[in-house]
Amino acid sequence: MGFLSESFEAIDVFMERGGPVLNLIAILLFVKWSLMIERFWFLSTVHKKNVVNALSEWESRKDKKILDCPCYPYRTDLTCDT
């Protein structure tokens, strides 16, 4: 427990020496890490489900067959001869 209290005391002294600017930096650092954790959580859970749902909806469409054609990006008349 002594190591932990010494660490907190050292951080407290450091923050006092830094003044209000260091407090602002600490707050912004906390906000930054909160946003990073939120984005990681979103991309690994919610976004993944959204992508799966969008892909399954896209695959179930009947009017997308022209986009499956390998010659699609190079054709202007939107017909596929292959």
C-alpha positions in Angstrom: 0.0 0.0 0.0 3.0 2.3 0.6 4.0 2.2 -3.0 0.5 3.2 -4.2 0.2 6.1 -1.8 3.7 7.3 -2.7 2.8 7.1 -6.4 -0.4 9.2 -5.8 1.6 11.7 -3.8 4.2 12.0 -6.6 1.4 12.6 -9.1 -0.2 15.2 -6.8 3.0 17.1 -6.5 3.6 16.9 -10.2 0.1 18.2 -10.9 0.5 21.1 -8.4 3.8 22.2 -10.1 2.2 22.1 -13.5 -0.6 24.5 -12.6 -4.0 24.8 -14.3 -2.5 24.0 -17.7 -1.6 20.5 -16.6 -5.1 20.0 -15.2 -6.5 20.9 -18.6 -4.1 18.5 -20.3 -5.1 15.7 -17.9 -8.8 16.4 -18.6 -8.2 16.4 -22.4 -6.2 13.2 -22.1 -9.1 11.5 -20.2 -11.5 12.7 -22.9 -9.2 11.4 -25.7 -8.9 7.9 -24.1 -12.6 7.8 -23.5 -13.3 8.5 -27.2 -10.7 5.9 -28.2 -12.3 3.2 -26.0 -15.7 4.1 -27.3 -14.7 3.9 -30.9 -12.9 0.5 -30.3 -16.1 -0.8 -28.6 -18.3 0.5 -31.4 -16.2 -0.9 -34.2 -15.8 -4.3 -32.6 -19.5 -4.7 -31.7 -22.2 -2.4 -33.2 -20.5 -1.7 -36.5 -19.7 -5.3 -37.1 -23.4 -6.2 -36.7 -24.4 -3.3 -39.0 -22.0 -4.5 -41.7 -23.3 -8.1 -41.5 -26.9 -6.8 -41.7 -26.1 -4.5 -44.7 -24.3 -7.3 -46.6 -27.1 -9.8 -46.0 -29.6 -7.2 -47.2 -27.5 -6.4 -50.2 -27.1 -10.1 -51.1 -30.8 -10.6 -50.9 -31.6 -7.9 -53.5 -32.7 -8.9 -56.9 -31.6 -5.8 -58.8 -27.9 -6.0 -58.0 -27.0 -8.6 -60.6 -25.3 -6.1 -62.9 -22.9 -5.2 -60.2 -21.8 -8.8 -59.9 -20.6 -8.7 -63.5 -16.8 -8.6 -63.7 -17.0 -6.1 -66.5 -19.2 -3.6 -64.6 -16.8 -0.8 -64.0 -15.7 -0.7 -67.6 -19.1 -0.8 -69.3 -21.3 2.3 -69.9 -24.4 0.5 -71.2 -24.7 -1.5 -67.9 -25.1 -4.8 -69.7 -23.0 -7.8 -69.1 -22.1 -10.1 -72.0 -20.1 -12.7 -69.9 
